Amino acid sequence: MRAAYSRNVDPAFPDRWADIIVRPQSTEEVSEIIKIANKYKIHMVPRGGGADLVGGSVTEGGILLDLTRMNQILEINETDYYCEVECGITWGILVSELQKKGLTTGVLGPGSGYSATIGGGLSNSTAGFGSTKYGLVPDICLGVEVVLPNPQGTILRTGAAANKYAKPFCRYGVAPDFTGLFMGDVGTMGIKTKAFLKIFPLGNRNMHVANKDILPGGNSARYFASN
């Protein structure tokens, strides 16, 4: 089992073997693992789909925290246009389920593909299909549930989700943008366990082609997707 977690998708990086592989299934379990790691001073690396291209999803020694068992869609709100998901779910599964309801996240995951997890896309602040219109992956994030790496393994929520009386429809307005602290952090600021994402009506996608005579410096056609 350890061998399966010793590499990512890029064979150029040497294998690195964790001492322990842990596969939590809840935020509370992640918190307990962090408490133990702090107590015994064991370093820890979170891992999503393992689609990372720069060696960030493996570790030499220590704990490798595989979050892919936390893979549930908890809510799809078709009135306020947001969804709540666990961060171990893949973009492929989420996009597929939303399409059944005529909805989309706009940005359809990071460049590493549909096998990447929601948490991985947020942690690497990546761009993907749809980014021209909707921005980077973190731009559709309304808030997160995260476990801090402190000795207490503190669990907190950001954005409107931090208010137990509010729906998680807004990233700003109730406090400073604490969500931004955990975007593009590659898991160093905390372990993201749940995410609240914007969703949009799917509409009709039309492909517009601009040829090399229209786009300066272009020797091949470029494609732009719009709703």
C-alpha positions in Angstrom: 0.0 0.0 0.0 2.8 2.4 0.8 4.3 1.9 -2.6 1.0 3.1 -4.2 1.4 6.4 -2.4 5.1 6.8 -3.0 4.8 8.8 -6.3 2.5 11.1 -8.2 1.7 11.3 -11.9 5.1 12.6 -13.0 7.7 9.8 -13.2 10.6 12.4 -13.2 10.3 12.7 -9.4 11.9 10.0 -7.3 9.7 7.8 -5.1 9.2 9.1 -1.5 7.8 6.7 1.1 5.6 7.8 4.0 5.9 6.0 7.3 2.1 5.9 7.8 -0.8 6.2 5.4 -4.0 7.5 7.1 -7.4 7.7 5.3 -9.9 9.7 7.5 -13.6 9.8 6.7 -14.7 12.9 8.7 -13.5 16.3 9.7 -13.4 15.1 13.3 -11.0 12.3 12.4 -8.7 14.7 10.6 -8.7 16.8 13.8 -7.7 13.9 15.9 -4.9 12.9 13.5 -3.5 16.4 13.7 -3.6 16.4 17.5 -1.6 13.1 17.5 0.9 14.4 14.9 1.5 17.5 17.0 1.9 15.5 20.2 4.6 13.3 18.7 6.0 16.0 16.3 5.4 14.0 13.2 5.3 15.9 9.9 2.2 15.4 7.7 1.3 15.9 4.0 -2.3 15.9 2.7 -3.1 14.1 -0.5 -6.1 14.3 -2.8 -6.3 12.6 -6.2 -2.5 12.4 -6.5 -2.7 14.3 -9.8 -0.1 16.7 -8.7 2.8 17.3 -11.2 5.4 18.7 -8.9 5.8 16.1 -6.2 3.6 17.8 -3.6 1.3 14.8 -2.9 4.1 12.5 -1.5 6.3 12.7 1.5 9.5 11.1 2.8 8.6 9.7 6.2 5.9 11.0 8.4 2.1 10.8 7.8 0.5 10.9 4.4 -3.1 12.0 4.8 -5.3 10.5 2.0 -8.5 12.5 1.9 -10.3 10.6 -0.9 -12.7 8.8 1.5 -14.2 12.2 2.2 -16.0 12.2 -1.2 -19.6 13.2 -0.6 -21.8 15.8 -2.1 -23.6 17.2 0.9 -25.9 19.8 -0.7 -26.8 21.2 -4.1 -28.8 24.4 -3.6 -30.6 25.2 -6.8 -32.2 28.4 -5.3 -29.1 30.2 -3.9 -26.7 28.6 -6.4 -24.1 26.9 -4.3 -23.0 23.4 -3.4 -21.4 21.9 -0.4 -19.0 19.1 -0.9 -16.3 17.1 0.9 -12.9 18.0 -0.4 -11.9 14.5 -1.3 -14.5 14.2 -4.1 -13.2 14.5 -7.6 -14.1 17.2 -10.1 -15.3 14.5 -12.5 -17.9 13.2 -10.1 -19.1 16.7 -9.0 -19.3 18.0 -12.6 -21.2 14.9 -13.7 -23.8 15.2 -10.9 -24.3 18.9 -11.4 -24.8 18.4 -15.2 -27.7 16.0 -14.4 -29.4 19.1 -12.8 -28.5 21.5 -15.6 -25.8 23.1 -13.4 -22.1 23.7 -13.6 -19.2 25.0 -11.4 -18.1 27.2 -14.3 -14.5 26.3 -13.9 -14.4 22.6 -14.5 -11.5 21.7 -12.3 -7.7 22.2 -12.5 -5.5 21.5 -15.5 -4.5 18.1 -14.0 -8.0 16.8 -15.0 -11.2 15.3 -13.6 -9.3 12.8 -11.4 -8.1 15.7 -9.3 -10.0 16.5 -6.1 -11.8 19.7 -5.1 -9.3 20.2 -2.3 -6.4 19.8 -4.6 -7.8 22.3 -7.1 -8.3 24.9 -4.3 -5.0 24.2 -2.6 -3.0 24.7 -5.8 -5.0 27.8 -7.0 -5.1 26.4 -10.5 -6.8 27.3 -13.8 -8.7 24.9 -16.0 -11.4 24.7 -18.6 -13.8 27.7 -18.1 -11.2 29.9 -16.4 -11.3 32.5 -19.1 -14.8 33.3 -18.1 -15.0 32.2 -14.4 -11.5 32.8 -13.1 -9.2 30.4 -11.2 -10.6 27.5 -9.2 -10.5 29.6 -5.9 -12.6 32.3 -7.6 -15.7 30.0 -7.3 -15.0 29.1 -3.7 -17.5 30.7 -1.2 -15.8 29.2 1.9 -14.2 26.2 3.4 -14.3 24.0 6.4 -10.7 23.5 7.5 -8.7 21.9 10.3 -5.8 24.1 11.5 -2.4 22.5 12.1 -2.3 23.7 15.7 -2.0 21.3 18.7 -5.8 21.6 19.3 -6.7 20.6 15.7 -9.1 23.5 15.6 -12.0 23.1 13.2 -13.3 26.3 11.6 -15.4 27.6 8.7 -14.9 30.7 6.6 -17.2 33.0 4.6 -20.9 33.0 5.3 -20.6 29.4 6.4 -18.9 30.6 9.6 -22.3 32.0 10.6 -24.6 29.2 11.8 -27.6 31.3 11.0 -26.7 32.0 7.4 -26.5 29.9 4.3 -23.0 29.7 2.7 -23.9 31.9 -0.2 -21.2 34.6 0.2 -17.4 34.6 0.6 -17.2 38.3 1.7 -19.1 40.7 3.9 -19.2 38.9 7.3 -15.5 39.2 8.0 -12.1 39.6 6.3 -11.5 37.1 3.5 -10.3 34.3 5.7 -11.1 31.9 2.8 -8.2 33.4 0.8 -5.7 32.3 3.5 -6.4 28.7 2.5 -6.4 29.1 -1.3 -3.2 28.1 -3.1 -1.6 27.1 0.3 -0.9 23.5 -0.8 -2.3 22.4 2.5 0.3 24.3 4.7 -2.3 26.6 6.4 -4.7 23.8 7.2 -6.4 20.7 6.0 -9.5 21.5 3.9 -12.3 19.0 4.5 -15.3 20.7 3.0 -15.8 23.4 0.4 -18.7 25.6 -0.6 -18.7 26.4 -4.3 -20.6 28.7 -6.6 -22.7 26.9 -9.2 -24.3 28.3 -12.4 -27.1 27.3 -14.8 -25.4 25.2 -17.5 -27.0 26.8 -20.5 -25.9 26.1 -24.0 -22.2 26.0 -24.7 -21.2 27.4 -28.1 -17.7 27.0 -29.4 -16.2 30.1 -31.2 -13.2 29.6 -33.4 -10.8 32.4 -34.1 -8.3 31.6 -36.8 -4.7 32.7 -37.2 -5.7 35.7 -39.4 -7.7 37.2 -36.5 -5.4 36.4 -33.5 -2.0 38.0 -33.8 0.9 35.6 -33.4 -1.4 32.5 -33.6 -0.5 29.6 -35.8 -3.3 27.4 -34.7 -7.0 27.9 -34.0 -8.0 28.9 -30.5 -11.2 27.9 -28.9 -13.2 29.9 -26.5 -16.2 28.5 -24.6 -19.1 30.6 -23.6 -22.6 30.0 -22.3 
